[in-house]
């Protein structure tokens, strides 16, 4: 997403967003050890916890937390690049122009937009036009270049209401950066849902569901998500219903793993039973080690986004709305955009 402006200002605006956004220290929360029992299941440990970053406006329709803060566009998150989250916010009925972000370019990566409440209307230079409704996901491959726009839908604008959404940027491997632009509209009904079972301290699971996982990309407990990806990626939308519930999330070995708390508060446990607290809009970067993620909900109806993937291990050159491997490629993206070569 971009600030509404001229092409030159748009690119400059994105460049400023790539600078460190938050001056506060990104340190881990205190560790406690109320749970002395060790686990028979191998568990991943927390590497670092990033607290909720201050919000800023993207255009006039998206008031977002830059979730990855100054970790954005680093190999630590690969293949993920950036993450904006708009907390639930009420918008009054609007009879004027819909709020949002006007036409802007992208090259070299993918945008993933998830609508939780409200509606986002998308249109792009290769002819795609769609409304992303609650529960829907838009997976857009910018590839060699696309120009698009994102606004509150006309219907939502007229009625008003609560709005909540997020957008993730996923890097493309070097060999795929100049692929043809592509669009995946993934509607809520086509996203499989897997029941979550509570984990006991000896690693056994109960049979009664205590929550659910919507599998958007990758797979969870053998259920595969509908998104097609260019490199191995996991993206799960999880809900834990009861306070105090302990759940294990098996995660692929050697993948980077990120846990974002959309709503509620959680403790992440390691093999020795120590806990790391993550509050609402905070994010935990997990160590790259074998094992499951063990999470205890501290509030009812806790909501999480769990994501990660196999690191690309390739150079990241990011400026404005372009993400390539070298600065020469970034300069070429600027020239191609100015010469009208995008979206063809």
N, C-alpha and C positions, 0 to 999 in steps of 0.2 A: 504494500500500500504506500501511497505517496501523498505529499502535500499538494493541494491544487495550486497550480502555477504554470508558468511557461515552461517549455522543455528545458531551457538552460537552468532556470531556478529549481525545477524538479530534481535535476541531476545534482546540483549543488546541495539541495536540502538533504538528499540521501547521503551525500558524502559526510555531512555534519553528524548524521545519526550513527555513522560508523565509528565515531570517536567515543571514548569511554563516556557512558551516560550517567553513571552513578559514582559519586565521589566517596561514598561510604565504604567501609571495609567489607569485603565479602568473606566473612569468616564463619566457621562452623558454630553451631549452637552448643550449649553446654551438654555434656554427656552425663547420663545418670545410669545407675545399674541396679534398678529395683528388681530386675529379673535375674536371679542367679542361675537358673537352669539353663544349661547349654543346649544347643539344638543338634539333632542327628542329621539335619539337612544342611548342606553347604549353603552359606548365605553371603551375599555381596555386602561390602561395607561402604559407608558414605565417604566420598572423597572430599566434598565441599558442599556447603549449603549457601545458596544465594538468597538473601531476604528479598521481599517484595520491593521492586524499584519504583520510584515516583512515576506517576502517569504523565503523559503528554498527549496532545491532540494530533492525530493524523487526518489531514483534511478537516472537515467540520462534522464528521459523522462517527469517528472512532476515537474514543478516549481510552488509551491503552497503557498497560504496563509493558515496558521492554524487558521481558522476563529474563532473557539471558544476559542482560546488562553488558558489562565489558568483556564477557566471555563470548559474545556473538562473533561469528566469523573466525572462530579458532578451531584448530584440529581436535581440541578436547571434546567438541560436540559433534564432530563429523559422523554422518553426512548432514546433520542439521546445522543450520546457519544462524537463523534469527527466529524470534518468537514474540509476537505482540498479542496481548490478551486484553480485551475490553470487558471489564467487570459489568455485572448487571446494572443498567442505568435506564431511567425512564426518560423517554422523549415525548414531548407534547405533540399533538396533531400539527401537521405542517402542510399548509396549502400552497407554499411556494416551491422552489426547486428542492428536490430531495437532497438530504445531507450525504456527504461521502467524499470520494476522491475522483477527480477527472482523469482524462486520458494520460497514461504514462507508460514508459517502456520497461521491458525486462529482457535479459539474456543470460543464459548459462546455468539456470537452476529451475526449481519448481516452487510454486506457491500452493499451500494447502490451507483452505479456509473452512472452518467448522462453525456453523451457526447453532447456537444453543437456544437463544430467544430472539424474536424478531426475524427480519428477512433482509438479505443482501442481494442486490441485482447486479449481475455481471454482464459485460459486453466486451468483445475484443476484435482485433483487426483481422482475424481469420474467419469471422462470421459466427462465432459462438455467442449465444445470448441466453441467460438462464437466471432464475430466481432461486437462491439458496435458502430453504426454509428450515425451521427448527429440526435439528437432528441430521440435516444434510451436510455433505462434504463436497467441496469443489477442489479437485486436484488438477492444477494447470501446469503443464510443462512449457516453460517459455522457450527453451532450446535456443535456436539460432536467432530468435527475436520475435517479440510479440508486443503489441500495444493494447492495453485494456483499461477499463474503468470499473469502479466499485461504488455503489450508492445504496442507501436504504431503498428498499423496493417502493414503488408508487403506493401500493396498498398499505404497507406499514407506515409510510410517511403520512398518509391521510388520516389513519386511525390513531397513530401514536402507540405507545406501549413500552414495555421493558425490552431492552436490547442487550444481548450478550453474544460475543463471538471471539474467535481467535484466528490468527494467521501465522503459519509456520513457513519458513523457507528451507527447502531441502536441496542440497548441492547435487549437481550432476557430475558423473565421472568425466574426465577429460575427453574420452572417446565419444561421449554423448552430448557434449555441450552445444554442438551445432546441429542437433537433431531437429526434425520438423516440429513446430509447435503442436501441442496436443492438449485435449481437454477431457477430463473424466468427471462427469456429473454423477455423484454417488448419493442416491437418495436414502433416507433413513431406513426405509423398509428393506433395503438390500444390504444393510450392515448386520452381520450375524451377531447374536448376543449369547454369551457363555455365562452360565451360573458360576459364582464364586463360592467356594466352600471354606469354612473356617479351618485353620491349621492348629493342631494341638502342639504342645511343646516337644513331643517325641517325633514330630513330623507327620503324624497321621492326620487325615482330614475327615471332618464330619460330613454327613450326607445332606444336611439341611442348607439350602442356599442362604448366604448372608450378604449377597450383593451380585453384581453382574459386570461383565466386560463387553463393550462393543468393540469388535475387532475391525479396525479401519484398514490397517495394512499389516503385513506379516501374518503371524498365526499365534493363537493362544490355546494351549491344551488341545492341539490338533485341529482347531477351527481356523480356517484361513480367511483373511479379510479380502474385500473386493478390489482394493487399489492395486494397480500395476506399477511397479517401481523399477528404476534402472540399476539400483544396487540394493542389497538386503536392508530392509527398513522395517521396524516395528512401530506401530502407533495404535495404542489402546486407550479407550475412554472408559474408565472404571468407576463404579460406585460401590461404597461399603455402607450398608444400611444402619448398623447399630454401633453405638459408642463402645469402645473396648474390644472390638472384634480384631482378631489376628488372622491375616491372610498372607499366603505365599504366592508370589508371581514368578514362576520360572522364566528365566531370560537367557537368550542364546549366549553361549560362551564367546568371549573376545569381542562382543559388541559394546560400543559406548551405550550407556544407559542413563536416562534422565527421568526424574519423577517430579511432576508439577502438581501442586495442590491447588486445584481450582476452587474448592469449597471445603471448609472444615479445617482440621488440624490432625497431623499424624506423627507417630514415632516410627523410625526405621531401625530395626534391630540387626545386630551383627551376630557372629557365631558365639560370642561370649555372653550374649544377652544384653549388652550395652545398647542404649537408645540414643538416637539423634532426632530432635524435634524439628518438624517443618510446619510452618504456619501457612495460612491462606495466602495465595499468590507467591509463595516461596517455592524454590526449586532445589532438589538434591541432585548433585552430580555423583554418580556411583563409580566406584573403582572398577577398572576393567579386570575382573577376576571371575572365575567360574562360580556359579551358585544362583539361588533364587533371591528375590527381594522380599523380605519379610516386613510387613507393614501392620501396625496397630492403629486403628482409628481412634481419635480422641473426641470426636463428635459424631452424632448420628448424621446419616446421609452425606458422608464425606465423598467428595468427587475428585478424581485424579485423572491426569493425562500422563501415561507412561509411554516413553518413546526412546528410540535409539536405533542403532544400525552398525554395520561393519564400517569402520573408518576407511575413507578413501585413500588416505596417506598420499595426498597430492597437494601441491602448493595452492593457496587460496589468495587470489587477487580480487578484492572487492572495493568498488567505488560506486556510490549512488545505486542505481537499480541494476547494475551489472556485476556478475560474479564469474570470473574466469580464472586461469592459472598463471597468467603473466600480465604485467602492466602494458605491454605492447598489445595484447588482446583486448584489454580494457580500452585503450585508445582507439583501437579499430572499431570496437562496439560503439563508441561515441560518434565516430565518423560515419559508420553505417546508419546509425539512427538519424543523424542530421541529413543524410542523403536519401532518406526515405526507403531504406532497404529492409525495414522490419515488417513482420506480419505478411510475408509473401512465401 
